[in-house]
Amino acid sequence: MGIFTFWPVGYNTYLAFNNYSIAEGTATWNNFEHFKYIAQEELFHNALKNSLLYLLVVPVIQIAALVVAKLVNNKLPGMTFFRAAYYIPVITAISIAGVVWANVYKYDGMLTWLLQALHLVPQGPDGQIDWLGNPDIALYMVMLFTFWKGIGYYMVLYLAGLQAIPGEVEEAAILDGANAWDRFWKITVPMVKPTILLCTLLSTIAAIRAFQEIIVLTKGQADTYTALYYVFDQAFRNYNFGRGAAAGLVVTFFCLMLSAIQFRFFGEKK
């Protein structure tokens, strides 16, 4: 923890208040200049806006993961296969998955072919859409990739929560005449509330920190430039480590703020 968490966080905070020269290996104190700069920079404002917009994927992936977990929790033939199938994207290297999805999103890729086959878009070149190059839809296409990549991970966590619910509780509800919908909302959801909090926290932090998906699919182009991509751009392309560190602290602040809100909403009421 000291080497891989506390020391990097502490040194990042130190860099955020300094001008660091990688050539000389020296840092010069500059107070809050980096924070003042990014507070006025439109590029960072747009990046932060895209990161906050990325939070739209959180409720969608959580609801879907809980529903899928509920379905695969049934003791039916072949359920082990379905659980594994949903989890395969999680363990697939994001670079490989990114190459596959980049081909899916091509002008003449699978997504265009499917829409043309269903006659939802015109046939031929007129129906070909630049899924990752159109600023109006590119970020949502990356969100869809995140959804596909992450639903299996949260499904497994929800599945563990569901299997911890005593079977007698649901049996008693059935005897009392509760239908499947009532059992889901009045038994399942309340009893997996700690798991919902955990999964929502992890998903929110992952959405705010969206970076890998961006770099493998769009490289920050077409209005998919997120806050963490800004950190990467400043630190490792422009070699402005201080400004990148300051932006990283701002991203961390938003993660902490959203986490506090979720603890307030999902936490135990005293």
C-alpha contacts under 8 A as a table, 3 or more apart, distances in Angstrom:
res1	aa1	res2	aa2	distance
1	M	4	F	5.39
1	M	5	T	5.05
1	M	6	F	6.29
2	G	5	T	5.66
2	G	6	F	4.84
2	G	7	W	5.77
3	I	6	F	6.53
3	I	7	W	5.57
3	I	8	P	7.36
4	F	7	W	6.58
4	F	8	P	6.42
5	T	8	P	5.62
5	T	9	V	6.16
6	F	9	V	5.22
6	F	10	G	5.98
7	W	10	G	5.11
7	W	11	Y	6.00
8	P	11	Y	5.13
8	P	12	N	5.87
9	V	12	N	5.10
9	V	13	T	6.22
10	G	13	T	5.17
10	G	14	Y	6.32
11	Y	14	Y	4.91
11	Y	15	L	6.20
12	N	15	L	5.08
12	N	16	A	6.24
12	N	245	A	5.49
12	N	246	A	7.97
12	N	249	L	8.00
13	T	16	A	5.14
13	T	17	F	7.04
13	T	245	A	6.81
13	T	246	A	7.39
13	T	249	L	7.18
14	Y	17	F	5.75
14	Y	18	N	6.79
15	L	18	N	5.02
15	L	19	N	7.19
15	L	20	Y	6.89
15	L	27	A	7.62
15	L	241	F	6.86
15	L	242	G	4.90
15	L	245	A	6.07
15	L	246	A	7.65
16	A	34	H	6.84
16	A	241	F	7.75
16	A	242	G	4.60
16	A	243	R	6.28
16	A	244	G	7.47
16	A	245	A	4.78
16	A	246	A	4.38
16	A	249	L	7.82
17	F	29	W	6.04
17	F	30	N	5.73
17	F	31	N	5.27
17	F	32	F	6.05
17	F	33	E	7.48
17	F	34	H	7.03
17	F	242	G	6.68
17	F	246	A	7.48
18	N	27	A	5.67
18	N	28	T	5.12
18	N	29	W	4.36
18	N	30	N	5.18
18	N	31	N	7.10
18	N	242	G	5.73
19	N	27	A	5.36
19	N	28	T	5.00
19	N	29	W	6.41
19	N	30	N	6.54
19	N	240	N	7.81
19	N	241	F	7.62
19	N	242	G	5.57
20	Y	25	G	7.07
20	Y	26	T	5.80
20	Y	27	A	4.24
20	Y	28	T	6.45
20	Y	240	N	7.33
20	Y	241	F	6.33
20	Y	242	G	6.14
21	S	24	E	5.45
21	S	25	G	5.45
21	S	26	T	5.49
21	S	27	A	6.33
22	I	25	G	4.92
22	I	26	T	7.25
22	I	239	Y	7.51
30	N	33	E	5.93
30	N	34	H	7.92
32	F	35	F	5.32
32	F	36	K	6.17
33	E	36	K	5.04
33	E	37	Y	6.13
34	H	37	Y	5.08
34	H	38	I	6.36
34	H	242	G	6.82
34	H	243	R	5.17
34	H	246	A	6.24
35	F	38	I	5.36
35	F	39	A	6.00
35	F	243	R	7.53
35	F	246	A	6.07
35	F	247	A	7.53
36	K	39	A	5.12
36	K	40	Q	6.54
37	Y	40	Q	5.44
37	Y	41	E	6.15
38	I	41	E	4.85
38	I	44	F	6.08
38	I	45	H	7.88
38	I	243	R	7.70
38	I	247	A	7.22
39	A	44	F	7.73
39	A	45	H	7.62
41	E	44	F	5.61
41	E	45	H	6.49
42	E	45	H	4.93
42	E	46	N	6.18
43	L	46	N	5.28
43	L	47	A	6.20
44	F	47	A	4.88
44	F	48	L	6.04
44	F	227	A	6.74
44	F	230	Y	6.88
45	H	48	L	5.20
45	H	49	K	6.11
46	N	49	K	4.94
46	N	50	N	6.18
46	N	225	Y	7.56
46	N	226	T	7.70
47	A	50	N	5.16
47	A	51	S	6.31
47	A	224	T	7.83
47	A	225	Y	5.25
47	A	226	T	4.20
47	A	227	A	4.59
47	A	229	Y	7.89
47	A	230	Y	6.79
48	L	51	S	5.01
48	L	52	L	6.23
48	L	226	T	6.11
48	L	227	A	4.87
49	K	52	L	5.17
49	K	53	L	6.07
49	K	226	T	7.73
50	N	53	L	4.92
50	N	54	Y	6.10
50	N	139	L	7.89
50	N	223	D	7.74
50	N	224	T	6.71
50	N	225	Y	6.83
50	N	226	T	5.42
50	N	227	A	7.46
51	S	54	Y	5.00
51	S	55	L	7.01
51	S	207	A	6.94
51	S	208	I	5.19
51	S	209	R	7.45
51	S	210	A	7.17
51	S	226	T	5.16
51	S	227	A	5.95
52	L	55	L	5.42
52	L	208	I	6.50
53	L	56	L	5.93
54	Y	57	V	6.07
54	Y	139	L	7.72
54	Y	143	M	6.92
54	Y	207	A	5.79
54	Y	208	I	6.93
54	Y	210	A	7.94
55	L	58	V	5.38
55	L	59	P	8.00
55	L	204	T	6.43
55	L	207	A	5.66
55	L	208	I	6.91
56	L	59	P	6.61
56	L	60	V	7.19
57	V	60	V	5.31
57	V	61	I	6.00
57	V	143	M	6.23
57	V	146	T	7.96
57	V	147	F	6.98
57	V	207	A	7.52
58	V	61	I	5.43
58	V	62	Q	6.13
58	V	200	T	6.94
58	V	203	S	5.87
58	V	204	T	6.13
58	V	207	A	7.27
59	P	62	Q	5.12
59	P	63	I	6.03
59	P	200	T	7.86
60	V	63	I	5.45
60	V	64	A	6.13
61	I	64	A	5.15
61	I	65	A	5.88
61	I	147	F	5.90
61	I	150	G	7.65
61	I	151	I	6.00
62	Q	65	A	5.12
62	Q	66	L	6.15
62	Q	151	I	7.69
62	Q	154	Y	7.20
62	Q	196	I	7.85
62	Q	199	C	7.25
62	Q	200	T	6.88
63	I	66	L	5.27
63	I	67	V	6.23
64	A	67	V	5.16
64	A	68	V	6.08
64	A	151	I	7.30
65	A	68	V	5.12
65	A	69	A	5.97
65	A	151	I	5.42
65	A	152	G	7.05
65	A	154	Y	5.81
65	A	155	M	4.65
65	A	158	Y	7.30
66	L	69	A	5.04
66	L	70	K	6.15
66	L	154	Y	7.77
66	L	155	M	6.22
66	L	158	Y	5.96
66	L	159	L	7.91
67	V	70	K	5.08
67	V	71	L	6.31
68	V	71	L	5.02
68	V	72	V	6.19
68	V	155	M	6.56
69	A	72	V	5.27
69	A	73	N	5.95
69	A	155	M	5.10
69	A	156	V	7.06
69	A	158	Y	5.99
69	A	159	L	5.09
69	A	162	L	7.84
70	K	73	N	5.22
70	K	74	N	7.30
70	K	159	L	7.13
70	K	162	L	7.38
71	L	74	N	6.02
72	V	75	K	7.84
72	V	79	M	5.86
72	V	82	F	7.09
72	V	83	R	6.51
73	N	79	M	7.85
73	N	159	L	6.62
73	N	162	L	7.56
73	N	163	Q	7.58
74	N	79	M	7.48
75	K	79	M	7.06
76	L	79	M	5.89
77	P	80	T	7.98
78	G	81	F	5.34
78	G	82	F	6.65
79	M	82	F	5.07
79	M	83	R	6.18
80	T	83	R	5.17
80	T	84	A	6.26
81	F	84	A	5.18
81	F	85	A	6.07
82	F	85	A	4.90
82	F	86	Y	6.22
83	R	86	Y	5.39
83	R	87	Y	6.36
84	A	87	Y	5.05
84	A	88	I	6.13
85	A	88	I	5.38
85	A	89	P	8.00
86	Y	89	P	6.89
86	Y	151	I	7.40
86	Y	152	G	4.90
87	Y	90	V	5.44
87	Y	91	I	7.07
87	Y	151	I	7.86
87	Y	152	G	4.36
87	Y	153	Y	6.40
87	Y	156	V	7.85
88	I	91	I	5.53
88	I	92	T	6.30
88	I	152	G	7.51
89	P	92	T	5.01
89	P	97	A	7.80
89	P	148	W	7.03
89	P	149	K	5.11
89	P	150	G	7.42
89	P	152	G	7.14
90	V	149	K	5.52
90	V	150	G	6.08
90	V	152	G	6.26
90	V	153	Y	6.16
92	T	96	I	7.09
92	T	97	A	6.53
93	A	96	I	5.41
93	A	97	A	6.24
94	I	97	A	4.90
94	I	98	G	5.75
94	I	212	Q	7.44
94	I	213	E	7.53
94	I	216	V	7.79
95	S	98	G	5.04
95	S	99	V	6.37
95	S	216	V	6.37
96	I	99	V	5.23
96	I	100	V	6.44
97	A	100	V	5.13
97	A	101	W	6.17
98	G	101	W	5.16
98	G	102	A	5.90
98	G	213	E	7.26
98	G	216	V	5.46
98	G	217	L	5.99
99	V	102	A	5.12
99	V	103	N	6.44
99	V	216	V	7.47
99	V	217	L	7.74
100	V	103	N	5.32
100	V	104	V	6.38
101	W	104	V	4.70
101	W	105	Y	6.12
101	W	145	F	7.38
101	W	217	L	7.84
102	A	105	Y	5.13
102	A	106	K	6.31
102	A	217	L	6.10
103	N	106	K	5.11
103	N	109	G	5.71
103	N	110	M	7.50
104	V	109	G	4.71
104	V	110	M	4.82
104	V	111	L	5.67
105	Y	108	D	7.96
105	Y	109	G	5.63
105	Y	110	M	7.08
105	Y	111	L	6.16
105	Y	112	T	7.49
105	Y	130	D	7.53
105	Y	131	W	5.65
105	Y	132	L	6.81
106	K	109	G	4.51
106	K	110	M	7.74
106	K	111	L	7.96
106	K	112	T	7.71
106	K	129	I	7.98
106	K	130	D	6.89
106	K	131	W	7.07
107	Y	112	T	6.64
107	Y	128	Q	5.11
107	Y	129	I	5.57
107	Y	130	D	5.70
107	Y	131	W	7.49
108	D	112	T	5.88
108	D	113	W	6.59
108	D	128	Q	6.47
109	G	112	T	5.55
109	G	113	W	6.20
110	M	113	W	4.94
110	M	114	L	6.00
111	L	114	L	5.13
111	L	115	L	6.28
112	T	115	L	5.22
112	T	116	Q	6.10
112	T	127	G	7.46
112	T	128	Q	6.13
112	T	129	I	7.02
113	W	116	Q	5.12
113	W	117	A	6.00
114	L	117	A	5.00
114	L	118	L	6.23
115	L	118	L	5.11
115	L	119	H	6.13
115	L	120	L	5.22
115	L	121	V	5.92
116	Q	119	H	4.78
116	Q	120	L	5.91
116	Q	121	V	5.31
116	Q	122	P	6.32
116	Q	123	Q	5.73
116	Q	127	G	7.11
117	A	120	L	7.72
118	L	121	V	7.95
119	H	122	P	6.67
119	H	123	Q	7.64
121	V	127	G	5.12
122	P	126	D	6.00
122	P	127	G	4.39
123	Q	126	D	6.59
123	Q	127	G	5.45
124	G	127	G	5.81
124	G	128	Q	7.02
125	P	128	Q	5.20
130	D	133	G	5.17
130	D	134	N	5.78
131	W	134	N	5.96
131	W	137	I	6.62
131	W	138	A	5.85
131	W	141	M	6.85
132	L	135	P	7.74
132	L	137	I	7.31
132	L	138	A	4.53
132	L	139	L	7.82
132	L	141	M	6.91
132	L	217	L	7.53
132	L	218	T	6.55
132	L	222	A	7.00
133	G	138	A	6.24
133	G	218	T	7.89
133	G	221	Q	7.45
133	G	222	A	5.36
134	N	137	I	5.75
134	N	138	A	5.57
134	N	222	A	5.98
135	P	138	A	5.46
135	P	139	L	7.42
135	P	222	A	4.45
135	P	223	D	5.09
135	P	224	T	7.64
136	D	139	L	7.61
136	D	223	D	7.82
137	I	140	Y	5.34
137	I	141	M	6.30
138	A	141	M	5.11
138	A	142	V	6.44
138	A	222	A	6.34
138	A	223	D	7.13
138	A	224	T	6.68
139	L	142	V	5.14
139	L	143	M	6.29
139	L	222	A	7.94
139	L	223	D	6.90
139	L	224	T	5.22
140	Y	143	M	4.82
140	Y	144	L	6.27
141	M	144	L	5.06
141	M	145	F	6.54
142	V	145	F	5.04
142	V	146	T	6.36
142	V	213	E	6.63
142	V	214	I	7.02
142	V	217	L	7.35
143	M	146	T	4.92
143	M	147	F	6.13
144	L	147	F	4.94
144	L	148	W	6.28
145	F	148	W	5.17
145	F	149	K	6.10
145	F	213	E	7.55
146	T	149	K	5.03
146	T	150	G	5.92
146	T	213	E	7.09
147	F	150	G	5.38
147	F	151	I	5.79
148	W	151	I	5.92
148	W	152	G	7.91
149	K	152	G	7.20
150	G	153	Y	5.39
150	G	154	Y	6.70
151	I	154	Y	5.47
151	I	155	M	5.98
152	G	155	M	4.87
152	G	156	V	6.32
153	Y	156	V	5.46
153	Y	157	L	6.75
154	Y	157	L	5.06
154	Y	158	Y	6.15
154	Y	199	C	6.33
155	M	158	Y	5.12
155	M	159	L	5.92
156	V	159	L	4.92
156	V	160	A	6.27
157	L	160	A	5.23
157	L	161	G	6.46
157	L	195	T	7.05
157	L	199	C	7.50
158	Y	161	G	4.94
158	Y	162	L	6.09
158	Y	192	V	7.48
158	Y	195	T	6.40
158	Y	196	I	7.63
159	L	162	L	5.03
159	L	163	Q	6.14
160	A	163	Q	5.24
160	A	164	A	6.40
161	G	164	A	5.24
161	G	165	I	6.97
161	G	192	V	5.61
161	G	195	T	6.25
162	L	165	I	5.49
162	L	188	T	7.19
162	L	192	V	6.69
163	Q	166	P	7.68
165	I	169	V	7.62
165	I	188	T	7.82
165	I	191	M	6.96
166	P	169	V	5.78
166	P	170	E	7.53
167	G	170	E	5.55
167	G	171	E	6.27
168	E	171	E	4.96
168	E	172	A	6.01
169	V	172	A	5.24
169	V	173	A	6.37
169	V	187	I	7.91
170	E	173	A	5.01
170	E	174	I	6.24
170	E	183	R	7.06
170	E	187	I	7.41
171	E	174	I	5.11
171	E	175	L	6.31
172	A	175	L	5.10
172	A	176	D	6.27
173	A	176	D	4.99
173	A	177	G	6.46
173	A	178	A	5.44
173	A	183	R	6.93
174	I	177	G	5.12
174	I	178	A	5.24
174	I	179	N	6.98
175	L	178	A	7.46
178	A	182	D	5.81
178	A	183	R	6.18
179	N	182	D	5.39
179	N	183	R	6.20
180	A	183	R	5.10
180	A	184	F	6.13
181	W	184	F	5.16
181	W	185	W	6.40
182	D	185	W	5.36
182	D	186	K	5.69
182	D	187	I	7.69
183	R	186	K	5.36
183	R	187	I	5.17
183	R	188	T	6.45
184	F	187	I	5.72
184	F	188	T	4.77
184	F	189	V	6.20
185	W	188	T	6.06
185	W	189	V	5.35
185	W	190	P	7.30
186	K	189	V	6.51
186	K	190	P	6.43
187	I	190	P	5.71
187	I	191	M	6.11
188	T	191	M	5.38
188	T	192	V	6.19
189	V	192	V	5.35
189	V	193	K	6.07
190	P	193	K	5.20
191	M	194	P	7.68
192	V	195	T	5.23
192	V	196	I	6.22
193	K	196	I	4.89
193	K	197	L	6.24
193	K	266	F	7.00
194	P	197	L	5.11
194	P	198	L	6.31
194	P	266	F	7.64
194	P	267	G	7.63
195	T	198	L	5.02
195	T	199	C	6.04
196	I	199	C	5.22
196	I	200	T	5.89
196	I	266	F	7.85
197	L	200	T	5.21
197	L	201	L	6.06
197	L	262	Q	7.09
197	L	263	F	7.22
197	L	266	F	5.83
197	L	267	G	7.36
198	L	201	L	5.23
198	L	202	L	6.24
199	C	202	L	5.15
199	C	203	S	5.94
200	T	203	S	5.05
200	T	204	T	5.91
200	T	262	Q	7.83
201	L	204	T	5.18
201	L	205	I	6.19
201	L	259	S	6.12
201	L	262	Q	7.16
202	L	205	I	5.32
202	L	206	A	6.09
203	S	206	A	5.04
203	S	207	A	6.08
204	T	207	A	5.09
204	T	208	I	6.26
204	T	255	C	7.59
204	T	258	L	7.68
204	T	259	S	7.93
205	I	208	I	5.22
205	I	209	R	6.07
205	I	255	C	5.81
206	A	209	R	5.03
206	A	210	A	5.95
207	A	210	A	5.09
208	I	227	A	7.71
208	I	228	L	7.81
208	I	251	V	7.32
208	I	255	C	6.94
209	R	227	A	7.44
209	R	228	L	5.68
209	R	251	V	7.65
210	A	213	E	6.60
210	A	214	I	6.99
210	A	226	T	7.01
210	A	228	L	6.64
210	A	229	Y	7.87
211	F	214	I	5.12
211	F	215	I	6.22
211	F	226	T	7.24
211	F	228	L	5.98
211	F	229	Y	5.72
212	Q	215	I	5.27
212	Q	216	V	6.25
213	E	216	V	5.50
213	E	217	L	6.12
214	I	217	L	5.40
214	I	218	T	5.45
214	I	219	K	5.58
214	I	220	G	5.91
214	I	224	T	6.81
214	I	225	Y	7.63
214	I	226	T	7.97
214	I	229	Y	7.74
215	I	218	T	5.85
215	I	219	K	4.14
215	I	220	G	6.47
215	I	229	Y	7.95
216	V	219	K	6.41
218	T	221	Q	5.41
218	T	222	A	7.34
218	T	224	T	7.14
219	K	225	Y	7.90
220	G	223	D	6.99
220	G	224	T	5.01
220	G	225	Y	4.24
220	G	226	T	7.18
220	G	229	Y	6.95
221	Q	224	T	5.66
221	Q	225	Y	6.32
222	A	225	Y	7.73
225	Y	229	Y	6.20
225	Y	230	Y	7.01
226	T	229	Y	5.14
226	T	230	Y	6.28
227	A	230	Y	4.99
227	A	231	V	6.49
227	A	247	A	7.50
227	A	251	V	6.94
228	L	231	V	4.92
228	L	232	F	6.34
228	L	247	A	7.98
228	L	248	G	7.02
228	L	251	V	7.37
229	Y	232	F	4.99
229	Y	233	D	6.00
230	Y	233	D	4.94
230	Y	234	Q	6.07
230	Y	244	G	7.33
230	Y	247	A	7.66
231	V	234	Q	5.34
231	V	235	A	6.06
231	V	243	R	7.79
231	V	244	G	4.45
231	V	245	A	6.99
231	V	247	A	5.94
231	V	248	G	6.08
232	F	235	A	5.31
232	F	236	F	5.60
232	F	237	R	7.20
232	F	244	G	6.92
233	D	236	F	5.73
233	D	237	R	5.07
233	D	238	N	6.39
233	D	244	G	7.74
234	Q	237	R	5.90
234	Q	238	N	4.95
234	Q	239	Y	6.13
234	Q	240	N	5.30
234	Q	241	F	6.67
234	Q	243	R	6.60
234	Q	244	G	5.08
235	A	238	N	5.92
235	A	239	Y	4.69
235	A	240	N	4.92
235	A	241	F	4.39
235	A	242	G	7.59
235	A	243	R	7.32
235	A	244	G	4.99
235	A	245	A	7.61
236	F	239	Y	5.20
236	F	240	N	7.59
236	F	241	F	7.59
240	N	243	R	5.65
240	N	244	G	6.31
241	F	244	G	5.01
241	F	245	A	5.92
242	G	245	A	5.07
242	G	246	A	6.18
243	R	246	A	5.05
243	R	247	A	6.23
244	G	247	A	5.14
244	G	248	G	6.13
245	A	248	G	4.90
245	A	249	L	6.32
246	A	249	L	5.16
246	A	250	V	6.48
247	A	250	V	5.05
247	A	251	V	6.34
248	G	251	V	5.09
248	G	252	T	6.19
249	L	252	T	4.90
249	L	253	F	6.14
250	V	253	F	5.02
250	V	254	F	6.46
251	V	254	F	5.23
251	V	255	C	6.33
252	T	255	C	5.01
252	T	256	L	6.23
253	F	256	L	5.15
253	F	257	M	6.10
254	F	257	M	5.00
254	F	258	L	6.08
255	C	258	L	5.31
255	C	259	S	6.05
256	L	259	S	5.00
256	L	260	A	6.13
257	M	260	A	5.18
257	M	261	I	6.41
258	L	261	I	5.08
258	L	262	Q	6.27
259	S	262	Q	5.11
259	S	263	F	6.18
260	A	263	F	5.12
260	A	264	R	6.19
261	I	264	R	5.06
261	I	265	F	6.23
262	Q	265	F	4.96
262	Q	266	F	5.78
262	Q	267	G	7.44
263	F	266	F	5.33
263	F	267	G	4.74
264	R	267	G	5.54
